[in-house]
Amino acid sequence: MPYQITGERLTSLFRPRSVALVGASDKSVFSQIAYHNLVQFGFREHTYLVSRRGTQTHGQPTVTSCAQIGEPVDVAYLMVPQAGLLEALDDHDDVQNVYSSLNMTEALMAEVEKE
């Protein structure tokens, strides 16, 4: 069943209490800009950096999965290569809204064709 669009989901999208940057990296300009903007708008304590390596990123500690955050996440931005997209999507059971910097349709259709 497709996700239901509810007032709660829309609120969590447009007024998130927490944000996860999945695939956060000092090498990614998109990651740097997203993190900088979130900090500038007052989300420093509510922005979680997720990096498969678990190394410090943007001068902050990271976790290796959204499950390690320990609280619900309203919005997750996926900044992972196409090859890691499906794995990253599997990690977001407690996330209200998931967005990707990639063309997700292309990646998902390729996986469906394999099955």
Residue, then its C-alpha position, 0 to 999 in steps of 0.5 A: m500500500p502506498y504511503q498515506i498523505t496525512g497532516e502529520r506527514l506533511t507537518s514532518l516534511f515542512r516543519p521537521r523536528s529532526v533531519a538525517l543527512v545519509g551519506a554525509s561526507d566532507k568531500s560532497v559539496f551537496s552534503q556541505i551545503a545541506y549541513h551548513n544551511l541546516v545549522q544556519f537555520g537552527f537545526r544543529e542539535h537536530t541534524y544527524l550525520v549518517s556515514r557508512r564509515g562512521t568517521q567525523t564529518h563536517g567537524q561532527p560525529t556520525v552514526t553508521s545507520c539511521a537505526q543508531i540515531g535512537e529517535p524518530v527522524d522526520v526527514a532523511y536526505l539520501m546522498v549516496p551513490q546509485a549502487g548504495l541506494l537500495e541499502a540506504l532505503d532499507d535503513h529508514d523504517d522510522v523515517q517519515n520522509v525520504y528524499s534522494s539527490l539521485n534520480m531514484t526512478e532510474a535506480l529502482m527500475a533497474e532493480v525491478e528489472k533484475e528481479 
